[in-house]
């Protein structure tokens, strides 16, 4: 019995066609030129509509134009970018690589979102004119031009994300297509957009302080609701890194899932509760669930693409709210450390109940000890950073040495957790014997499998998973089957999996640090110059690194120093963004402190004071 592929994959595997690259470059140049002309005309009083737009929005929101215009842009850009991002991941999961940026409809939404994000930051930078100082922490650009520091940070995030788009094509040409969310240039795209949400919260704080100095004040309930939603957006932004787990096609060890969940929860939920007040953490979590639920419905039920789920976060939000009833709330750093401990332990237990019911693969006993050893320090570090963020917004940061130590230690802790999670092994001389039974049709072949793994002790009693995954078949969805154990070294299918057309079907084993796979069926791929790997009735194949199969398009002959240098550039840019938000928050906090020290009777109240 033999199942053969249909039409071979024809999409390019080493970057987009030059015509698409040139077209996008021309379009970006035209848009940028138009924006520069508008900015110049506004600042030289040749146009007034931009000024009037800010005044009209400000009349409705209660904030100055340099804050209200960016808020409008960011709100729309992040929603559209999130939809495009989730749609893009589902398209790649169900249909494989695309023929370039213009061949994937989701890319248009992402591009719009990232451009709008950059415009949001630049509108905050450009809007003030005639020597106006926007906010207490404004940065001097020229003799009479000042910009809010948060606006500069938002623009930097937008630029960082936008640069990731052309660099992604360069990356593909150098190293082949890395069909994974965690490709370095992909992380630039989602990292810039995700961290910009912290910038918009800081921009709101700058505007709030400016209003108070002018004797104005936004209604408390509006300010509370707006900020709570802002922290919910931050939670969404920090959670996009988990998307491969959400779609059930994680290409990295499962211990990353709880680590990423507690990191997002620690920063967003702790900061929300400390700065906004009672209920803010729960509102942020509910907003996260609402938005992700809507996006999931649109991508799955409206667009008809791969289904995905998402973390709960409500358990951690309730824990943070309950902790705030204690006196620890008056000691933000101790509050953050304790909240992190609760999130990394009790919060994860709650997440496990949710994960095991809605995700495709449960968190098994195999990963719990290592998962906790990674998650608890990350949760504490992230929650301390969340506490620092809240303290900065309130204008009461600790001594510089303490703040820098916490941020630096947090980066080190998270980097150590990531390094440990990335350390995976492939067993030597291990193989799998397959006996396949056809249960499909000639046009749509499907099989069930019986598998014997050698050596017999390769997989222990509680592996993270032994599964068959089929994806990128040209249709919607990812097919996964968690195999049923029938003996010490034997397993069998619980449902049919496809093995024809352009489906890529493989056996995956994750047990401790073991992360390996065996190809069952792979289509011929002309651009890659690889032949079909057939799914015969019976065969024996060796285990190989998962990445060799899941990222089949990657080039294996790239110079190690070039690969290392390229990753180092992306890493340094990412660290620059982290330093940027730290500096921006510190600048705002110090200016608030200086103002209150100079005017002790005019202390600016915060939402929690």
N, C-alpha and C positions, 0 to 999 in steps of 0.2 A: 504494500500500500504506500502511496506517495502523494503528497499534497504540494502542488507547485504554486508559485506566485502568479499573480495576474500581471498587470502592467508594471514595469519597474518604476521606481521613484525617479522623477526627472528634475525636481527643484535643485538649483545650485547649492553646493555645500561649502563654498568658500567665500561667501560674501555676495551681496546683491549685484545685479547687472549695473554697469557703469551709468547707463541711461537713468536709472532710478536714483543713483547717488547724485548725479549732476542735477537732476530735476529737483530733488529735495534741497540741495545746496542753493540753487537759484531761488527757490521759494523762500527759504530761510533768509537769504540776503535781502529779498524784496520786503518781507515783513519787518526785518530789522531796520531797514532804511526808512520805512514809513514811520516806525515807532520813534526813531531818532528825530525825524522832521517834526513830529507832533511834540516831542519833548522840547526841542529847541524853540518851536513856535510858542508853546505855553510859557516857557520861562522868559521869553523876550516880549510877552504880551501881544503877539501877533494873532493869537487865538484866545478866546475866553470860554469856549464851551467846556473845556476840561475843568476849568476852575468852577464853573457853574454846576457841573455834574457832581463835583465833590461837595459843594454847598447844599445841593438838593438831597443827596444821600445823607449828608451830615444832619440835615434838618429832621430826617426820619429816624436815623439811628442814634442821634445824640452825640456822635463822635465827629472829630474834624475830618476834612476831606482826605488828608494824607493817611487816615486810618480806614475810613468807610469805603473808599474805592478799592484798596487792596483786599479788604475783607470780602467784598462782593466777588472779586476775581478768584480769590483762593477758595471760597465756598463752592463756586461752580467748577473750578478747574480740578479740585481734588475728587469731587464726585464723578466727574466724567473720566478722569484718569484712572480712578479705581475700577470703574466699569470696564474701561478699555483694557486694563491690566488683567483682570480676572477673565475677561473674554479671550485675551491673548494666550494666557496660560492654558485655558480649556481647548483652544484651537490647536496649540502645539501638542497637547496631550492626546487629542483625538485624531489629529490629521498630520502630525509631524512637522517638519521644517517648512517654511514658506519660501517663496521665490524672491523675497526682498521686502523692504519697508512699505512699498506701495501695493504689494500683493496681499497684504493682511489687513482687513477692514478695522480690526481692533487697534492697529497702529495709529490710525487717524485720530482716534479718541485720545490715545496716550499723548500724541504729539500736541494736540490742542491743549490738553491738560497741562503739559509741561510748559508750553509757551505762555499760557495764561498765568501759570505760577510765576514765571519770570517777569511777566508784565505787572503782576501784582506787586512784586518787590520793587520794581523800577518805578511804578506809579507813586509809591510811598517816598521814593528817593527824589523824584522829579517834581512832585506836586508843590512842595513849599517853595516860595519865591520871595523876592524883595526882602531878603534877610530874615525871613521868619524862621524861628528855631522850633522845629516840631518835637515837642516832648522834652523832658528834662535831661535826657541822655543823648541828644542829637549830636551827630558827627559833622564836623566842618569839612566840606569838600572844596570850596573856593572861598574867596573873601566874603561873599554874601550868599553862599549856598550851603544850607545845612540839611541833613537827612536823618530820619530816625534810625537808630542803630538796628532795630529789628527789621526795618525795611531793607537795609543793606544785607542782613542775614537771609531774608526770604529771597531776595534777588540772587544771592550766592547759591542758595539751594536750587533755585530754578536753573541757573547757569550750569551747576554741577550735574543736574539731571539731564539737561539738554545736551551737554557735551557727551554724555554716555551714549546717545543715539548714533552719531557718526563714528565714535570710537568702537561701538559694537560691530560695525561693519569692518573696520580695520582689524579688530580682534578676530573676526571670522576668517579674514584673508590670511592672517598670520598663523592662527592656531586651529582653524576649522570651526564649524558651528558647534557650540556647547549648548545642546538643547536641555538646559536646566535653569531653574530660577536663580541658582547661586553662582552663575557666571559673574566674573568681576565687573564687567560693564553693565550687566543687568542689575547688580547691586547698586551701582551708581544711580541708575534710573529710579529705582524704588526708594533708595536711601535718601536722595535729595528731596523727593516728593514727601516722603514720610516725615522727615525731620522739619520740614517747613511748617508743619502744624504747631510746633513749639514756637516758631517765629511769630505766627499770627496771634498766639496767646500773649506773647511778650509785647507785640504791637498794640494789642488791646489795653495792656497795662500802661503803656506809655500814653495812650490817648486818654485813658481814665484819669491819670495823674494830671494831664494838661487841663482837662475839664474842671477838675477840682480846684486847680489854681485860679481858674477863671470864675469860680463860684457856681459852676454848673455841676449837675450830677445826673447820671442815667438812673432810672427807677431800679431799685434793688432787685426786683424779681426778673427784670429783663437782663440785667447784668449777670445775675446768678445763672439764669437759663443759658445765656450766650456762652459763658465760660464753661459751664458743665458740658455743653455740646462741643466746645473747643477741645476739652480734654478727651471727650469721646472720639473726636477726630484724631487726636494724638494716639489714642489706643488703636484706632484703625491703621494709622500710618506705621506704627511699630509692629503691627501684626501681619503685614503683607509678606514678611520674610518667611512665614510659615506655610505659604500657599501650596508647596508640593505635598506637604502632609495633609492639607485640606482636601486635595484632589486624590489622595491615595497613591501617589507616585513618587514618594520621597526617595531621593537618590543618596541620602546620607543616613547615618544611624539614628534609630528612633529616639535615643537619649536627647537629641536636639529639641524634640517637640516640647517636653516640659520646660526645658531651659528657656526657650524663646517665649513661651507663655508667661512665665514668671517675670522675665525681663520687661515685657510690655506692661504687665499689670503693675509691677513695682513702680515704674516711672510715672505712668499716667494716673493710676488710681490714688496713690499716696499724695501726689502733687494736687490732684483735684480736691481731695478731702481737706488737706491742710490749708489750701489757699481759698477755695470757694466756700466751703462750709458743709454743714450737715446735708447728707443726701447726694452730694455731688458725685461721689464715686459710683453710686448706684445709677444715677442718671447717665453718667458716662458709659457704663457697661450696657445699659439698656439702649442707648443711642448706637453703640457698636453693634449690638445684636439686630437692631432694626435695619440699619444700613446694610449690613452684610447679608441679612435675610432678603432684602429687596434685590440686591445685586445677584445673589444666588438664584432667585426666582427668574430674573431677566435672562441671565446667562443660560440657565438650564431649561426653563420652560418656554421662554420666548425665543431665544436664539437656537435652542435645541442642541447645546453643546454639553460637555462633560459636567457632571454634577459635582458640587463641592460642599463641604460643611465648614464649621469654624468653631473656635473655642467658646466657652461659656462666659468666663470672667465674673459672673454674678457672685459666685461663692467668695472669691477674693475681695470683691467690692463690699460685700456684707461684713467680712472680717475686718476690713479697714474701717468701716463705719462703726462697728462695735468697739474697736480699739480706741476710737476717738472719744468714747464716753469716759475713758480713764484720764488721769492727770498727765499721761504721757503726751497728750496733745499739746501741752504747754512746753514740751521739750522736743522740738521737731526732729532732731537727729535721732534721739532715742526712739521716738515714734516710728521713724522710717526704718530703723534697724529691726525693731520688734515686728512691725508690719511685714517686712521682708521675710522674717522667720516664719510668720503665720502663712504668708502666701506660698512660701516654698515647701511647706509641710501640709497643713490642713487644707490650704487652697488647692494644692495638687491632688489631694485625695478626692475633693469635690470634682475637680477636672477629670480625674480618672473615671468616675461614674459617668460623666457626660461623654468622655471620649469613647469608652467601651460600648456605648449605646448608639452613637451617631457616626463615629468614624469606622472605616473599613477594617482597621486592625487595632486591637486592644493594646494597652500598655501591660505587658506581661511581667511575670516575676523576674525574668532574665535581665530587665533593664532597670528595675527599681532601685537597687543599691547604688549603682553608678549614677542613675538619674538624680537621686537625692543629693549625692556628693557633689554633683555639678550644679543642680538647681538651687540649693539652699544658699551657697555663697553668692550666686548670681542674683537671686531674689533680694538678698540683703543689700548688695552693692547697688542694684537698680533702684530699690526703695530709698536708699540714702540719697541717690541722685535726684529722685523725685522730691524728697524733702528739701534738698538744696534748691531745686527749681522753685518750689513754693516760697521758701525763705527769700530767694532773690526777688520774686515778684512782690513780696511784702516789704522789701527794703531792709531786711535784717539778716543778711548773710553772716556766717561765723567768720572768724579771722581768716585772712587769705590762705595761710598755711594749712588750716583745717580743710577749707574748701578744695584747694588744689590736691591735697592728699587723698580726699575722698574720690574725686574725679579720676585721678591717676590710678589709684588702687582699683577702682571699678573697671577701668579699661583693662588693667592687667588681669583681673579676675575673669572678666568676660573673654579676653583673648586666650587665657589658659583653658577655659571651658571649651571654647571653639577648637583649639588645638587638640585637646583630648578627644572631642567628639569626632574630629576628622581622622583620627588615627584608627584605621581599619586594616584588617588582615585578610589574606586569601590563603586558604589551606593548600599546602603543597601535595601534589599527587592525589588530589581528591577528585572524584568523578560521580556521575549519576547515570544509572541505567533506566531507560524509559521504555514503557510498553504503552503505545497509544491506540486508542479505539476510536474509529471514526463514527461520529454521531450526527454530523451535519450533512450538507449536500455538496454536489460537485462544484456549484457556483459559490457556495459559502461554507467551505469546510470547517468543521469544528471537531475537537477531540476531547476525550477524557483521558487521564493519564494515571499510570501506576509507576511509582518512582522508587528506586533503591539507591541509597546514598552510601558511598564508600569513601573512607573507612566507616565502620559501623558506629564508632563513637564520635563522629564528627559533630553531631547535633545532640545537645543534652536534653533533659526532660522538659525544660521550659524555654524553648527558643523564642526570640522576639517574633520571628515569623519563618515559616516555610511556605512559600506561595508561588503561584504561577500568575504572571502579569502579562497582559496583551494590551498594547497601546499603539497609537499612531497608525491605525488601520484605514484612515481616510473617512471614517464615520465619526459620529459623536460618541464620546465616552471612553472610559478605560475599563477593561475587564480584569478583575482580580479574583483569585480563588485561593483561600487559605486552606491548604491541604490537610486532610484528615490522617492522623498517624495510625498505622495498622501494625507496626512492629518497631523494634529498636531502630531499624534503619530503613523502614519502608513507609511509603506515604501514598495516598490516592486522592484523586480529584473529588470535589463535591459538586461540580457543575462543569459544563462544556466551556472550552475556550477556543477562540478562532485561531487558525493556522494558515490562512491563505491571504491572497491579495497583498496589500502592503502592511499587514499587521506585523508587529514585532513581538514575538512571544518568547518568554524566558522563564526559567525556574530561578527563584531568588531565595537565598538563605541568609538570615541575619540572626546570629547567635553570639552574644557577647560582643567581642571585637570583630568577629567574622562577618564580612560583608562580601558575598560572592554570588555568582550567577552562572547558569548554563543556558546557552541558546537552544530553544526548541524549534523555532522557525524564524528565519530572517529573510526578507525579500532581496532579490538582486537590486543593486543600486548603481546605475550607470555612472552618475557624477562621481561617486566614491570609488568606482572601479572594483566593486566587490560582488562576488557571486552569491547566489541564493544558498541559504542554509536550510536544507529540506527537513520536513517533519515526517520521517519514515515511520513505519509501524513499530520498529524497535531500534534502539541505538544507544551508544554509550558516549558521553562527552565529558570533558574535564571542566572543573570550575575555573572561572576567570574573574578578574575584577568586574564588578557590576558596571563601572563606568565605561568599560570597553564595549558593552552592548547597548546600554542606555544612551550613551553619547557616542554613537557609532561614527558620527561625522567628525569627531575631533582628530586632529593630525597627531600621529605618534612620533614623528621625526623632527619635532621642533627643538631648536637649541635650548637647553636647560637655562642658560644665562638670560636669554631673551624672554623666556617664560617667567623667570624670577623677577627680572627688571620690570616687566609689564605689570605683574601683580603688585610689586612694590610701589609703583606710581599710583595705582588705584588705592592702595592702602594709605599712602601719604595724603592723598586727596580726601579720603574718608576721615582721617584723623583731623585734617584741617577744618572740616565741617563741624566735628565735635568740639574742637577748640573754639570755632566761631560762635556757637551757641553759648558756650561757657563764658566767653569774653563779653558777649552781648548781655547776658543775664547779669553778670557781675557789674557791668557799666551802669545798667539801669539801677541795680540795687545800691551801688555806692552813691549815685547822684541823689537817690531818695534819702539815704542816710545823711548826706551832707545838707540837704534842704531842711530836714527835720532837726538836725543839730543847730542850724542857723535860726530856725523858727520853732522853738520847742512848744510854743502855744498853738502852733498851726499844724499839728501832726496829721498826716493824711491817713484816714482810717482805711482798713482793709476789710474785705468781706467777712473775715472771721474775727475781727477785733470787737 
